Amino acid sequence: MAETNGNGNGREERLQIMLSPEELTALDDFRFKGRMPSRAAAVRELLKRGLAVEGALSAGFGVKSSDFGVVGKTPSGRPRSHR
């Protein structure tokens, strides 16, 4: 049986990511606007929303993880839309 983090939510995996200062600012702005309790909650909400989008961007051959930033350009070179 896998360990849980003790809060009873069943989350058993840890994910660590590196963010640029601009990405962290965007995440914190999203978090505070939505009155979310933590950065982790904001990341989970963004992940949930991203996965729910139809026609989500798929990675092509040779695309690096650094091409998928939160702010800046998409892998195709188009600027990201800011809603």
DSSP file (Angstrom, degrees, kcal/mol; ACC not computed):
  #  RESIDUE AA STRUCTURE BP1 BP2  ACC     N-H-->O    O-->H-N    N-H-->O    O-->H-N    TCO  KAPPA ALPHA  PHI   PSI    X-CA   Y-CA   Z-CA
    1    1 A M              0   0    0      0, 0.0     2,-0.1     0, 0.0     0, 0.0   0.000 360.0 360.0 360.0 132.5    0.0    0.0    0.0
    2    2 A A        -     0   0    0      1,-0.1     2,-0.1     0, 0.0    10,-0.0  -0.415 360.0-108.7 -76.4 151.0    1.4    3.4   -1.0
    3    3 A E        -     0   0    0      9,-0.2     2,-0.2    -2,-0.1    -1,-0.1  -0.475  27.6-149.2 -77.3 149.4    1.8    6.1    1.6
    4    4 A T        -     0   0    0     -2,-0.1     8,-0.1     1,-0.0    -1,-0.0  -0.666  28.0-109.3-108.0 172.1   -0.4    9.1    1.7
    5    5 A N        -     0   0    0      6,-0.7     7,-0.1    -2,-0.2    -2,-0.0   0.349  56.0-106.6 -86.2   8.6    0.5   12.6    2.8
    6    6 A G  S    S+     0   0    0      1,-0.0    -1,-0.1     0, 0.0    -3,-0.0   0.361  99.7  95.2  90.6  -6.0   -1.6   12.3    5.9
    7    7 A N  S    S-     0   0    0      4,-0.1    -1,-0.0     0, 0.0     0, 0.0   0.383  91.9-118.7-101.4   6.2   -4.5   14.6    5.0
    8    8 A G  S    S+     0   0    0      3,-0.1    -4,-0.0     1,-0.1     0, 0.0   0.593  80.9 117.1  77.0  10.8   -6.8   11.8    3.6
    9    9 A N  S    S-     0   0    0      2,-0.1     3,-0.1     1,-0.0    -1,-0.1   0.508  78.3-123.2 -91.8  -2.4   -7.0   13.1    0.1
   10   10 A G        +     0   0    0      1,-0.3     2,-0.6     2,-0.0    -1,-0.0   0.567  56.6 150.5  77.5   8.5   -5.3   10.0   -1.5
   11   11 A R        +     0   0    0      1,-0.2    -6,-0.7     0, 0.0    -1,-0.3  -0.658   9.6 164.2 -77.4 119.9   -2.5   12.0   -3.2
   12   12 A E        +     0   0    0     -2,-0.6     2,-0.4    -8,-0.1    -9,-0.2   0.495  47.2  72.5-116.3  -7.9    0.4    9.6   -3.3
   13   13 A E        -     0   0    0      2,-0.0     2,-0.4     0, 0.0    -9,-0.0  -0.881  61.6-148.3-116.6 144.5    2.8   11.1   -5.8
   14   14 A R        -     0   0    0     -2,-0.4     2,-0.5     2,-0.0    -2,-0.0  -0.905  10.7-166.7-108.4 137.2    5.0   14.2   -5.6
   15   15 A L        -     0   0    0     -2,-0.4     2,-0.4     2,-0.0    -2,-0.0  -0.990   1.8-166.7-125.4 124.0    5.8   16.3   -8.6
   16   16 A Q        +     0   0    0     -2,-0.5     2,-0.3     2,-0.0    -2,-0.0  -0.922   9.7 178.1-112.2 137.0    8.5   18.9   -8.6
   17   17 A I        -     0   0    0     -2,-0.4     2,-0.4     2,-0.0    -2,-0.0  -0.948  24.5-131.8-134.1 155.5    8.9   21.6  -11.3
   18   18 A M        -     0   0    0     -2,-0.3     2,-0.3     0, 0.0    -2,-0.0  -0.907  26.8-170.7-105.6 134.8   11.2   24.5  -11.9
   19   19 A L        -     0   0    0     -2,-0.4    50,-0.0    50,-0.1    -2,-0.0  -0.932  21.8-122.1-125.5 148.7    9.6   27.8  -12.8
   20   20 A S     >  -     0   0    0     -2,-0.3     4,-2.5     1,-0.1     5,-0.2  -0.412  38.8-104.0 -75.2 163.4   11.1   31.1  -14.1
   21   21 A P  H  > S+     0   0    0      0, 0.0     4,-2.0     0, 0.0     5,-0.1   0.874 124.0  52.0 -57.1 -36.5   10.3   34.2  -11.9
   22   22 A E  H  > S+     0   0    0      2,-0.2     4,-2.2     1,-0.2     5,-0.1   0.896 109.4  48.4 -67.5 -40.3    7.7   35.3  -14.5
   23   23 A E  H  > S+     0   0    0      2,-0.2     4,-2.5     1,-0.2    -1,-0.2   0.900 111.0  50.6 -66.3 -40.4    6.0   31.9  -14.4
   24   24 A L  H  X S+     0   0    0     -4,-2.5     4,-2.7     2,-0.2    -2,-0.2   0.891 109.8  50.5 -64.8 -39.0    5.9   32.0  -10.6
   25   25 A T  H  X S+     0   0    0     -4,-2.0     4,-2.6    -5,-0.2    -2,-0.2   0.918 110.6  49.3 -63.1 -43.5    4.4   35.5  -10.7
   26   26 A A  H  X S+     0   0    0     -4,-2.2     4,-2.2     2,-0.2    -2,-0.2   0.906 112.4  48.5 -62.4 -41.5    1.7   34.3  -13.1
   27   27 A L  H  X S+     0   0    0     -4,-2.5     4,-2.7     2,-0.2    -2,-0.2   0.932 112.6  47.3 -63.9 -46.1    1.0   31.3  -10.9
   28   28 A D  H  X S+     0   0    0     -4,-2.7     4,-2.8     2,-0.2     5,-0.3   0.892 110.6  52.0 -64.4 -39.2    0.8   33.4   -7.8
   29   29 A D  H  X S+     0   0    0     -4,-2.6     4,-2.4     2,-0.2    -1,-0.2   0.931 112.0  46.7 -60.6 -45.0   -1.5   36.0   -9.5
   30   30 A F  H  X S+     0   0    0     -4,-2.2     4,-1.9     2,-0.2    -2,-0.2   0.918 113.1  50.3 -61.0 -44.6   -3.8   33.1  -10.6
   31   31 A R  H  <>S+     0   0    0     -4,-2.7     5,-2.5     1,-0.2     4,-0.3   0.940 113.7  42.5 -60.3 -50.2   -3.7   31.7   -7.1
   32   32 A F  H ><5S+     0   0    0     -4,-2.8     3,-0.8     1,-0.2    -1,-0.2   0.870 111.7  54.3 -69.9 -35.9   -4.6   34.9   -5.3
   33   33 A K  H 3<5S+     0   0    0     -4,-2.4    -1,-0.2    -5,-0.3    -2,-0.2   0.887 115.0  41.1 -62.7 -37.4   -7.2   35.9   -7.9
   34   34 A G  T 3<5S-     0   0    0     -4,-1.9    -1,-0.2    -5,-0.2    -2,-0.2   0.380 109.3-125.6 -90.8   3.7   -8.9   32.5   -7.2
   35   35 A R  T < 5 +     0   0    0     -3,-0.8    -3,-0.2    -4,-0.3    -4,-0.1   0.893  46.8 172.8  53.3  45.3   -8.4   32.7   -3.5
   36   36 A M      < -     0   0    0     -5,-2.5    -1,-0.2    -6,-0.1     6,-0.1  -0.606  37.0-130.9 -86.6 146.5   -6.6   29.3   -3.5
   37   37 A P  S    S+     0   0    0      0, 0.0     2,-0.3     0, 0.0    -1,-0.1   0.698  79.4   4.8 -72.7 -19.7   -5.0   28.1   -0.3
   38   38 A S     >  -     0   0    0      1,-0.1     4,-1.7    -7,-0.1     5,-0.1  -0.972  70.0-106.8-156.7 165.4   -1.6   27.1   -1.8
   39   39 A R  H  > S+     0   0    0     -2,-0.3     4,-2.7     2,-0.2     5,-0.2   0.872 119.5  58.1 -64.2 -36.8    0.5   27.1   -5.0
   40   40 A A  H  > S+     0   0    0      1,-0.2     4,-2.6     2,-0.2    -1,-0.2   0.906 104.7  49.9 -60.8 -41.3   -0.1   23.3   -5.1
   41   41 A A  H  > S+     0   0    0      2,-0.2     4,-2.2     1,-0.2    -1,-0.2   0.897 111.2  49.6 -63.4 -39.8   -3.9   24.0   -5.3
   42   42 A A  H  X S+     0   0    0     -4,-1.7     4,-2.6     2,-0.2    -2,-0.2   0.911 110.9  48.9 -65.8 -42.4   -3.3   26.5   -8.1
   43   43 A V  H  X S+     0   0    0     -4,-2.7     4,-2.6     2,-0.2    -2,-0.2   0.921 111.2  50.1 -64.0 -43.1   -1.2   24.1  -10.0
   44   44 A R  H  X S+     0   0    0     -4,-2.6     4,-2.6     2,-0.2    -2,-0.2   0.907 111.6  48.8 -61.2 -41.0   -3.8   21.3   -9.6
   45   45 A E  H  X S+     0   0    0     -4,-2.2     4,-2.6     2,-0.2    -2,-0.2   0.922 112.5  47.1 -65.2 -43.9   -6.5   23.7  -10.8
   46   46 A L  H  X S+     0   0    0     -4,-2.6     4,-2.7     2,-0.2    -2,-0.2   0.898 113.0  49.7 -64.0 -39.7   -4.5   24.8  -13.9
   47   47 A L  H  X S+     0   0    0     -4,-2.6     4,-2.5     2,-0.2    -2,-0.2   0.926 110.8  49.6 -63.4 -45.0   -3.7   21.1  -14.7
   48   48 A K  H  X S+     0   0    0     -4,-2.6     4,-1.3     1,-0.2    -2,-0.2   0.927 113.9  45.7 -59.5 -46.2   -7.3   20.2  -14.4
   49   49 A R  H  X S+     0   0    0     -4,-2.6     4,-0.8     1,-0.2    -2,-0.2   0.910 112.8  50.3 -65.4 -41.9   -8.4   23.0  -16.7
   50   50 A G  H >< S+     0   0    0     -4,-2.7     3,-0.7     1,-0.2    -2,-0.2   0.901 110.3  48.9 -63.5 -41.3   -5.6   22.3  -19.2
   51   51 A L  H 3< S+     0   0    0     -4,-2.5    -1,-0.2     1,-0.2    -2,-0.2   0.763 107.0  57.6 -69.9 -24.0   -6.5   18.6  -19.4
   52   52 A A  H 3< S+     0   0    0     -4,-1.3     2,-0.3    -5,-0.2    -1,-0.2   0.659  82.7 103.2 -79.9 -16.0  -10.1   19.5  -19.9
   53   53 A V  S X< S-     0   0    0     -4,-0.8     3,-0.8    -3,-0.7     2,-0.2  -0.495  72.6-129.9 -71.8 129.5   -9.4   21.6  -23.0
   54   54 A E  T 3  S+     0   0    0     -2,-0.3    -2,-0.1     1,-0.2    -1,-0.1  -0.552  90.2  23.1 -76.5 144.7  -10.3   19.9  -26.2
   55   55 A G  T 3  S-     0   0    0     -2,-0.2    -1,-0.2     1,-0.1     3,-0.1   0.821  86.3-174.4  71.0  31.3   -7.6   19.9  -28.9
   56   56 A A    <   -     0   0    0     -3,-0.8    -1,-0.1     1,-0.1     2,-0.1  -0.209  35.8 -88.2 -58.9 150.7   -4.9   20.4  -26.3
   57   57 A L        -     0   0    0      1,-0.0     2,-0.4     0, 0.0    -1,-0.1  -0.387  43.5-154.7 -62.2 127.9   -1.4   20.9  -27.7
   58   58 A S        -     0   0    0     -2,-0.1     2,-0.3    -3,-0.1    -1,-0.0  -0.833  20.9-110.0-105.4 149.1    0.5   17.7  -28.3
   59   59 A A        -     0   0    0     -2,-0.4     2,-0.1     4,-0.0     3,-0.1  -0.560  30.9-149.8 -77.0 133.6    4.3   17.5  -28.3
   60   60 A G    >   -     0   0    0     -2,-0.3     3,-1.7     1,-0.1     2,-0.1  -0.431  39.1 -67.7 -92.3 173.8    5.9   16.9  -31.6
   61   61 A F  T 3  S+     0   0    0      1,-0.2    -1,-0.1    -2,-0.1     3,-0.1  -0.403 121.3  16.3 -62.7 133.4    9.2   15.1  -32.2
   62   62 A G  T 3  S+     0   0    0      1,-0.3     2,-0.4    -2,-0.1    -1,-0.2   0.472  86.2 140.6  84.2   2.5   12.2   17.0  -30.9
   63   63 A V    <   -     0   0    0     -3,-1.7    -1,-0.3     2,-0.0     2,-0.2  -0.659  41.8-144.6 -80.7 131.3   10.1   19.3  -28.7
   64   64 A K    >   -     0   0    0     -2,-0.4     3,-1.8    -3,-0.1     4,-0.2  -0.592  21.0-116.7 -94.8 156.8   11.9   20.0  -25.3
   65   65 A S  G >  S+     0   0    0      1,-0.3     3,-1.8    -2,-0.2    -1,-0.1   0.823 114.8  64.9 -60.2 -30.4   10.2   20.4  -22.0
   66   66 A S  G 3  S+     0   0    0      1,-0.3     3,-0.4     2,-0.1    -1,-0.3   0.679  89.4  68.2 -67.3 -15.5   11.6   24.0  -21.9
   67   67 A D  G <  S+     0   0    0     -3,-1.8     2,-0.3     1,-0.2    -1,-0.3   0.574  89.1  68.3 -75.8  -9.4    9.4   24.7  -24.9
   68   68 A F    <   +     0   0    0     -3,-1.8    -1,-0.2    -4,-0.2     6,-0.1  -0.414  69.8 154.1-110.3  55.3    6.3   24.4  -22.7
   69   69 A G        -     0   0    0      4,-0.4     3,-0.1    -3,-0.4   -50,-0.1  -0.304  51.4-124.6 -76.8 165.2    6.6   27.4  -20.4
   70   70 A V  S    S+     0   0    0      1,-0.1     2,-0.3    -2,-0.1    -1,-0.1   0.857  97.2  30.4 -77.5 -37.1    3.6   29.0  -18.8
   71   71 A V  S    S+     0   0    0      2,-0.0     2,-0.5    11,-0.0    -2,-0.1  -0.868 105.4  34.4-119.3 154.9    4.5   32.5  -20.2
   72   72 A G  S    S-     0   0    0     -2,-0.3     8,-2.1     8,-0.1     2,-0.3  -0.898  99.0  -9.9 111.7-133.5    6.2   33.3  -23.5
   73   73 A K  B     -A   79   0A   0     -2,-0.5    -4,-0.4     6,-0.2     5,-0.1  -0.754  57.0-122.7-111.6 153.9    5.8   31.4  -26.8
   74   74 A T    >   -     0   0    0      4,-2.7     3,-2.4    -2,-0.3    -6,-0.1  -0.395  43.4 -95.0 -81.0 167.8    4.2   28.0  -27.6
   75   75 A P  T 3  S+     0   0    0      0, 0.0    -1,-0.1     0, 0.0    -7,-0.1   0.790 127.2  57.9 -57.0 -27.1    6.4   25.3  -29.3
   76   76 A S  T 3  S-     0   0    0      2,-0.1    -3,-0.0     1,-0.0     0, 0.0   0.536 120.6-109.9 -80.6  -4.0    5.1   26.5  -32.7
   77   77 A G  S <  S+     0   0    0     -3,-2.4    -1,-0.0     1,-0.3     3,-0.0   0.395  74.4 134.4  94.2  -3.3    6.5   30.0  -32.0
   78   78 A R        -     0   0    0      1,-0.1    -4,-2.7    -5,-0.1    -1,-0.3  -0.593  63.0-108.5 -78.7 139.5    3.1   31.7  -31.6
   79   79 A P  B     -A   73   0A   0      0, 0.0    -6,-0.2     0, 0.0     2,-0.1  -0.386  39.2-106.9 -62.6 145.8    2.7   34.0  -28.5
   80   80 A R        -     0   0    0     -8,-2.1     2,-0.4     1,-0.1    -8,-0.1  -0.459  30.5-118.4 -71.1 144.5    0.5   32.5  -25.9
   81   81 A S        -     0   0    0     -2,-0.1     2,-0.6    -3,-0.1    -1,-0.1  -0.692  21.6-148.2 -82.7 139.0   -2.9   34.1  -25.5
   82   82 A H              0   0    0     -2,-0.4   -11,-0.0     1,-0.1    -1,-0.0  -0.938 360.0 360.0-111.0 114.8   -3.5   35.7  -22.1
   83   83 A R              0   0    0     -2,-0.6    -1,-0.1     0, 0.0    -2,-0.0   0.439 360.0 360.0 -90.3 360.0   -7.1   35.5  -21.0
